[in-house]
Amino acid sequence: MPQMNMVQAINDALRTEMRRDGRVVVLGEDVGRLGGVFRVTQGLQAEFGDDRVMDTPLSESGIIGTAVGMAMYGLVPVPEIQFSDFIFPAYDQIVSEVAKLRYRSGGDFSAKMVIRAPVGGGIRGGHYHSQSPESLFIHVAGLKVVCPSTPHDAKGLLIAAIRDPDPVLFFEPKRVYRAAKGEVPEGDYEVPLSRAKIVRDGSQVTVVAWGAMLYEALEAANQAAKLGVAAEVIDLRTLWPVDVETIVQSVKKTGRVIVVHEAPKTCGFGAELIALINEKAFWHLEAPPVRVTGFDTPFPYTLEMEYLPLAHRILPAIMETVRV
């Protein structure tokens, strides 16, 4: 299998689906001739033409509103929001139209689309290019939310998302766009939008992470192993619908859980995950659940490495939890 980074894997997924299904169209700011600011869509316009890979005005609300109309007429739009931080002008379209179209039309129409957006910190982008808004969309009924960590999963999840009958937000952790490399199968395959993945076995504490923070969780787990602590690490992959079963089975085995995410702590997705764990595995817990997250502040520029929940913050949480 060829080695790819995440940018190449996502590009390959888009190319695969556009060749398979003539209804798939890509639209967004600079996605055509430039290939996107991160070059994820590079070469697509040259192959498929500007009627299927369209540069749009700088209007996120317009991009998503146009995609809704495309979906209602039978196309399968894959709009790109240049940074997830820019998605908020389109929030009303996503919440009021995309998420509710199937319900409000009695099943006659659906806003079948995949909204792609780079997410998270780690590139010194400051507070306008580094946010992690996943919980704002997980809260909205009618949306699926995905955040891959590896090139293999990025391609398989994106193909599955494009084929899914419901709207999907596909958050791409830009910190590992080119840093994460791995084998990616050629051609057509799907990673289901329903299953988390245990990427490291352990028996003493469960660590749940996604996106770029998976690698920080793995590094912390490797350091903990040198200190005699066996941490199990779960890559959530699809944030919603969440794979509660895999998490609960792991927590029943380890008795302890830590959730890691870049977003601020208060009302972050970690709070919902811990609530689910308390509901379904409370009597198996041997220590209080722990969150290692971003802080309840705007994302900083100069103190980015202190804000992010990197391995140097996760390791003490692991060690303290197993002492309880």
C-alpha positions as CSV (number, residue, x, y, z in Angstrom):
1,M,0.0,0.0,0.0
2,P,1.3,3.5,-0.7
3,Q,2.4,5.8,2.1
4,M,0.4,9.0,2.4
5,N,0.0,11.9,4.7
6,M,-3.5,13.1,5.7
7,V,-3.6,15.8,3.0
8,Q,-2.9,13.2,0.3
9,A,-5.4,10.7,1.8
10,I,-8.2,13.2,1.8
11,N,-7.4,14.3,-1.7
12,D,-7.4,10.7,-2.8
13,A,-10.8,10.1,-1.1
14,L,-12.3,13.1,-2.9
15,R,-10.9,12.0,-6.2
16,T,-12.1,8.4,-5.7
17,E,-15.7,9.6,-5.0
18,M,-15.8,12.2,-7.8
19,R,-14.7,9.5,-10.3
20,R,-17.3,7.1,-8.9
21,D,-20.3,9.5,-8.6
22,G,-20.8,12.4,-11.0
23,R,-23.1,14.0,-8.5
24,V,-20.2,14.8,-6.1
25,V,-19.1,18.5,-6.3
26,V,-16.6,20.4,-4.3
27,L,-17.0,24.1,-3.5
28,G,-15.3,26.7,-1.3
29,E,-12.8,29.5,-1.1
30,D,-9.8,28.9,-3.3
31,V,-10.5,25.2,-3.6
32,G,-10.2,25.2,-7.4
33,R,-7.1,26.8,-9.1
34,L,-5.2,27.1,-5.8
35,G,-6.2,23.7,-4.4
36,G,-7.2,25.2,-1.0
37,V,-4.9,27.0,1.5
38,F,-3.6,23.6,2.6
39,R,-3.6,22.1,-1.0
40,V,-6.1,19.4,0.0
41,T,-8.1,19.8,-3.2
42,Q,-5.1,20.3,-5.4
43,G,-5.5,18.9,-9.0
44,L,-9.2,18.3,-8.6
45,Q,-10.3,21.2,-10.8
46,A,-7.8,20.2,-13.5
47,E,-9.4,16.7,-13.7
48,F,-13.1,17.4,-13.1
49,G,-13.5,21.0,-14.4
50,D,-14.7,24.1,-12.8
51,D,-18.4,23.0,-12.9
52,R,-17.6,20.3,-10.3
53,V,-14.8,22.1,-8.3
54,M,-15.9,25.6,-7.8
55,D,-14.2,28.6,-6.2
56,T,-16.7,30.7,-4.3
57,P,-16.9,34.2,-2.9
58,L,-15.7,34.7,0.7
59,S,-19.0,34.0,2.3
60,E,-19.4,30.9,4.5
61,S,-23.1,31.4,4.8
62,G,-23.4,31.6,1.1
63,I,-21.2,28.5,0.6
64,I,-23.4,26.3,2.9
65,G,-26.7,27.9,1.7
66,T,-25.6,27.0,-1.9
67,A,-24.7,23.5,-0.8
68,V,-28.2,23.1,0.7
69,G,-29.8,24.0,-2.7
70,M,-27.5,21.6,-4.5
71,A,-28.4,18.8,-2.2
72,M,-32.1,19.4,-2.6
73,Y,-31.6,19.0,-6.4
74,G,-29.8,15.7,-6.1
75,L,-26.2,16.7,-6.0
76,V,-23.7,15.6,-3.3
77,P,-21.9,18.8,-2.3
78,V,-18.6,18.7,-0.3
79,P,-18.2,22.3,0.8
80,E,-15.0,23.4,2.4
81,I,-14.8,26.0,5.2
82,Q,-11.2,27.3,5.0
83,F,-10.7,27.1,8.8
84,S,-13.2,25.8,11.3
85,D,-12.9,29.2,13.0
86,F,-14.7,30.7,10.0
87,I,-17.7,28.4,10.2
88,F,-19.7,30.6,12.5
89,P,-21.2,32.9,9.8
90,A,-22.7,29.6,8.4
91,Y,-23.9,28.4,11.8
92,D,-27.5,29.4,11.1
93,Q,-27.5,27.6,7.8
94,I,-26.1,24.5,9.3
95,V,-28.3,24.4,12.4
96,S,-31.6,25.7,10.9
97,E,-31.4,24.3,7.4
98,V,-28.8,21.5,7.0
99,A,-29.6,19.6,10.2
100,K,-33.4,20.0,10.0
101,L,-34.2,19.6,6.3
102,R,-35.1,16.0,6.4
103,Y,-37.4,16.6,9.4
104,R,-39.1,19.7,8.2
105,S,-39.8,18.2,4.8
106,G,-41.3,15.0,6.2
107,G,-38.5,13.0,4.6
108,D,-39.0,14.4,1.1
109,F,-35.6,16.2,1.1
110,S,-32.3,15.8,2.8
111,A,-29.2,18.0,3.0
112,K,-26.9,15.2,2.1
113,M,-23.5,16.8,2.2
114,V,-20.1,16.7,3.8
115,I,-18.8,20.0,5.3
116,R,-15.0,19.8,5.5
117,A,-13.1,22.1,7.8
118,P,-9.5,22.2,9.2
119,V,-9.6,22.2,13.0
120,G,-7.4,22.7,16.0
121,G,-4.2,24.4,17.0
122,G,-0.5,23.6,16.6
123,I,0.4,25.8,13.7
124,R,0.7,29.2,15.5
125,G,-2.4,30.4,14.0
126,G,-3.7,32.2,17.1
127,H,-7.3,32.6,18.1
128,Y,-8.8,33.0,14.6
129,H,-7.2,29.8,13.1
130,S,-7.0,27.3,16.0
131,Q,-10.3,26.6,17.6
132,S,-12.1,23.3,18.1
133,P,-15.8,23.9,17.8
134,E,-17.0,20.3,17.7
135,S,-19.3,20.4,20.7
136,L,-21.3,23.2,19.2
137,F,-22.3,20.9,16.4
138,I,-22.5,17.6,18.3
139,H,-25.3,19.4,20.3
140,V,-27.3,19.9,17.2
141,A,-29.7,17.0,16.4
142,G,-29.4,15.9,12.8
143,L,-25.7,16.2,12.3
144,K,-22.9,13.6,12.3
145,V,-19.5,14.8,13.4
146,V,-16.2,13.2,12.4
147,C,-12.5,13.9,13.3
148,P,-9.9,11.5,11.9
149,S,-6.4,11.0,13.3
150,T,-4.7,9.0,10.7
151,P,-4.4,9.1,6.9
152,H,-6.0,5.6,6.6
153,D,-9.0,6.6,8.6
154,A,-9.2,10.1,7.0
155,K,-9.7,8.5,3.5
156,G,-12.1,5.7,4.7
157,L,-14.1,8.0,6.9
158,L,-14.5,10.7,4.2
159,I,-15.6,8.1,1.6
160,A,-18.2,6.8,4.2
161,A,-19.3,10.4,5.0
162,I,-19.9,11.3,1.3
163,R,-22.0,8.1,0.9
164,D,-23.9,8.7,4.1
165,P,-27.5,9.8,3.6
166,D,-27.2,12.5,6.3
167,P,-25.1,15.7,6.6
168,V,-21.7,15.2,8.1
169,L,-19.2,17.7,9.5
170,F,-15.7,16.4,8.7
171,F,-13.1,18.2,10.9
172,E,-9.5,17.7,9.8
173,P,-6.8,18.2,12.4
174,K,-4.4,20.5,10.6
175,R,-1.6,20.0,13.0
176,V,-1.1,16.5,11.6
177,Y,-2.1,17.2,8.0
178,R,1.5,16.4,6.9
179,A,3.0,15.1,10.1
180,A,0.9,12.0,10.3
181,K,1.9,9.4,7.6
182,G,0.8,5.8,7.1
183,E,-0.3,3.2,4.6
184,V,-3.4,4.0,2.8
185,P,-5.2,1.4,0.5
186,E,-5.6,2.4,-3.1
187,G,-9.1,2.7,-4.4
188,D,-12.4,2.3,-2.6
189,Y,-12.9,1.5,1.1
190,E,-14.9,2.8,4.0
191,V,-14.3,3.2,7.7
192,P,-17.8,3.1,9.3
193,L,-19.1,6.3,11.0
194,S,-19.9,4.3,14.1
195,R,-16.8,2.7,15.6
196,A,-14.0,4.0,17.8
197,K,-10.7,2.2,17.6
198,I,-8.5,0.9,20.5
199,V,-5.0,1.9,19.3
200,R,-3.1,0.9,22.4
201,D,-4.1,-1.9,24.8
202,G,-3.9,-1.3,28.6
203,S,-5.4,-2.4,31.8
204,Q,-5.1,0.4,34.3
205,V,-6.6,3.5,32.8
206,T,-8.5,4.4,29.6
207,V,-7.5,7.5,27.7
208,V,-10.0,8.8,25.1
209,A,-8.8,11.2,22.4
210,W,-9.3,12.2,18.8
211,G,-7.6,14.2,16.0
212,A,-4.1,15.6,16.7
213,M,-4.5,14.8,20.5
214,L,-4.4,11.1,19.8
215,Y,-0.7,11.3,19.3
216,E,-0.2,13.3,22.5
217,A,-2.3,10.6,24.4
218,L,-0.1,7.9,22.8
219,E,3.1,9.7,23.8
220,A,1.8,10.1,27.4
221,A,0.8,6.4,27.5
222,N,4.3,5.4,26.3
223,Q,5.9,7.5,29.0
224,A,3.5,6.0,31.6
225,A,4.5,2.5,30.5
226,K,8.1,3.3,31.4
227,L,6.8,4.1,34.9
228,G,4.9,0.8,35.1
229,V,1.4,2.0,34.2
230,A,-0.5,0.4,31.3
231,A,-2.8,2.9,29.7
232,E,-5.4,2.0,27.0
233,V,-5.8,4.6,24.3
234,I,-9.0,5.0,22.3
235,D,-9.2,7.0,19.0
236,L,-12.8,8.2,18.9
237,R,-12.8,8.9,15.1
238,T,-16.5,9.6,14.8
239,L,-17.5,12.0,17.6
240,W,-21.2,11.7,16.9
241,P,-22.8,9.3,16.9
242,V,-20.3,8.2,19.5
243,D,-19.3,4.6,20.0
244,V,-20.3,4.4,23.7
245,E,-19.9,0.6,23.7
246,T,-16.2,0.6,23.0
247,I,-15.6,3.3,25.7
248,V,-17.7,1.6,28.3
249,Q,-16.1,-1.8,27.8
250,S,-12.7,-0.3,28.2
251,V,-13.7,1.6,31.3
252,K,-15.2,-1.5,32.8
253,K,-11.8,-3.2,32.3
254,T,-9.6,-0.4,33.6
255,G,-11.8,1.3,36.2
256,R,-10.4,4.7,35.3
257,V,-10.8,7.2,32.4
258,I,-9.2,10.4,31.1
259,V,-10.7,12.4,28.2
260,V,-8.4,14.6,26.2
261,H,-9.5,17.4,23.8
262,E,-8.2,20.7,22.6
263,A,-11.5,22.7,23.1
264,P,-12.0,24.6,26.3
265,K,-13.0,22.4,29.3
266,T,-16.4,23.9,30.2
267,C,-19.2,22.3,28.1
268,G,-16.6,20.6,25.9
269,F,-17.4,17.1,24.5
270,G,-15.4,15.5,27.3
271,A,-18.2,16.5,29.7
272,E,-20.8,14.6,27.6
273,L,-18.5,11.5,27.4
274,I,-18.0,11.5,31.1
275,A,-21.7,11.8,31.7
276,L,-22.3,8.8,29.4
277,I,-19.6,6.8,31.3
278,N,-21.2,7.7,34.6
279,E,-24.6,6.5,33.3
280,K,-23.3,3.2,31.9
281,A,-20.3,2.3,33.9
282,F,-20.5,4.1,37.2
283,W,-20.1,1.0,39.4
284,H,-16.9,0.0,37.6
285,L,-15.1,3.3,38.3
286,E,-12.3,3.2,40.8
287,A,-11.4,6.9,40.5
288,P,-13.2,10.1,39.4
289,P,-13.1,10.6,35.6
290,V,-10.6,13.3,34.5
291,R,-10.5,15.8,31.7
292,V,-7.3,17.2,30.2
293,T,-8.3,20.0,27.8
294,G,-7.8,23.4,26.5
295,F,-8.4,26.2,29.0
296,D,-11.5,28.4,29.3
297,T,-9.8,31.3,27.4
298,P,-9.6,32.4,23.8
299,F,-6.9,30.4,22.0
300,P,-3.6,32.1,22.6
301,Y,-0.9,32.8,20.1
302,T,2.3,33.1,22.1
303,L,1.3,30.4,24.7
304,E,-0.1,27.9,22.3
305,M,2.0,24.9,23.6
306,E,0.8,25.7,27.1
307,Y,-2.8,25.9,26.1
308,L,-2.9,22.6,24.2
309,P,-3.3,19.4,26.3
310,L,0.0,17.9,25.2
311,A,1.7,14.8,26.6
312,H,3.4,16.8,29.4
313,R,-0.1,17.6,30.8
314,I,-1.7,14.1,30.1
315,L,1.1,12.1,31.8
316,P,0.6,13.6,35.3
317,A,-3.2,13.0,35.0
318,I,-2.5,9.4,34.2
319,M,-0.2,8.9,37.1
320,E,-2.4,10.7,39.5
321,T,-5.5,8.8,38.4
322,V,-3.9,5.4,38.9
323,R,-2.9,6.4,42.5
324,V,-6.5,6.9,43.5
